[in-house]
Amino acid sequence: MRTRKKITMAGMALLCIAALASCSKGVGTEDPQPAPGTDPSVRLSAGLQAVTKAAVGTGASFTASVGGWESAAGADYGKASSWLSTASVTASESASDIALTPKQYYSQNGAERTYIKAWYPKGTLGDNGTITFAGDADYKGDGTDDILLSGEVSGSALDAAMRTLAFRHLTTQLRFKTQGDALFGTTTKVKSITVKGSGIPTGLDLKSNTLTYDATSGVTVPGIDGSQTITGQEAAVGEALMIPPFGAKTFKIDVVTLTAAGKEIAYRDVVVTVSDNNTLPGKAYTIALTFAGYEVTAQASVSEWDYTGTG
C-alpha cells in the first residue's frame, strides 16, 4: 500500500507540472495551479526615476504593457512575445508592487528563463519587436507624449524572486519662454514655434530600445494659439514638447509672430545650443527666446527632469 501511495503522489505532481507548463504559454488563459511547494508566478515591482517636471509626474498613474520572452539562450525581441499583459503603475522614484493582467507564470522548463520588458504607451506589439502607438487611447500624437521604457529583467520557475522594472524617459523635453525688450514693444504675439529636423515619436523598437518616429520638416510646439503677447516679463509659452534626442548639441527653430496689425514676422533658423554634446533622453531643456527689435536670440538651460545643470 505504501508503494502505491508514492506512485500515485508522483503521478499527481507530474500532472500538475504538465498543466502549469501548458498554461504558461497562453495569454488570457485561466490561472494555472502552481506545482506543490513552488510559486512560479511572475512577481514585479516598478518605479520611474526622476519624474520632476515630467509629463508623467509623481503620483500619476499609467497603464503599461508588460511582455515576456521565454528562451534558453537569451531574449530575441525580434520574435513574437511568449505572453503579454498590462499593469497599472504609479509614478514614483521608489518601486512598488504591480499586478499583471492577466497573471503570468514562468515556464516550467528548467532550462528556460523569461525576459521581461515594459513600456508606455501600450500601443500594439508586432511579431518583430516593434510597437506602434497609433490607435492607443493614451497616445495623443501631438508631441506631448512621455514615452517610457523599462530595462530588461529576467527570471524563471527556479529563480522567481521579485523583479523591479525601472522605467526611464526616452524623449528629450523642450520648454519655451519668451521676453521682449523695450524697443520690441508689447503688442506682438507668438503665433508658432517650430523645432526643425525632428519628428513626433510614433512607436518603439524593443530590439534596440529606441524610439521610432516620422521624420518631418519640423515639429510645432503644442499649446500656442497666437493669443499670448510678448512682454518685458519672461513668460512660459506653449506646452512641453517631447521629441527624440538630437545627435548634436545644436538645433534650429523657426519662430513666427503677429503684430498688432495682424502681420506675420518670421524668424528663421534660430540656433539653439545646449551644454551637452547632444540633447539627451530624459533631460529637460528650457529655451529662453529674447526679442530685441527685429532679432531673436535663444539661450538654453537645463531644468529638472533626469539631470540638473546649466547650459
Salt bridges, closest charged atoms under 4 A:
GLU70 OE1 - LYS25 NZ 2.53
ASP76 OD2 - LYS79 NZ 3.99
GLU112 OE1 - LYS25 NZ 3.69
ASP136 OD1 - LYS122 NZ 3.93
ASP138 OD2 - LYS122 NZ 3.37
ASP146 OD1 - HIS169 ND1 2.94
ASP159 OD2 - ARG113 NH2 3.20
ASP159 OD2 - ARG163 NH2 2.65
ASP205 OD1 - LYS207 NZ 3.06
GLU234 OE1 - LYS177 NZ 3.76
ASP254 OD2 - LYS196 NZ 3.54
ASP254 OD2 - ARG268 NH1 3.51
GLU264 OE2 - LYS191 NZ 2.04
ASP269 OD1 - LYS196 NZ 2.72
ASP276 OD1 - LYS283 NZ 2.87
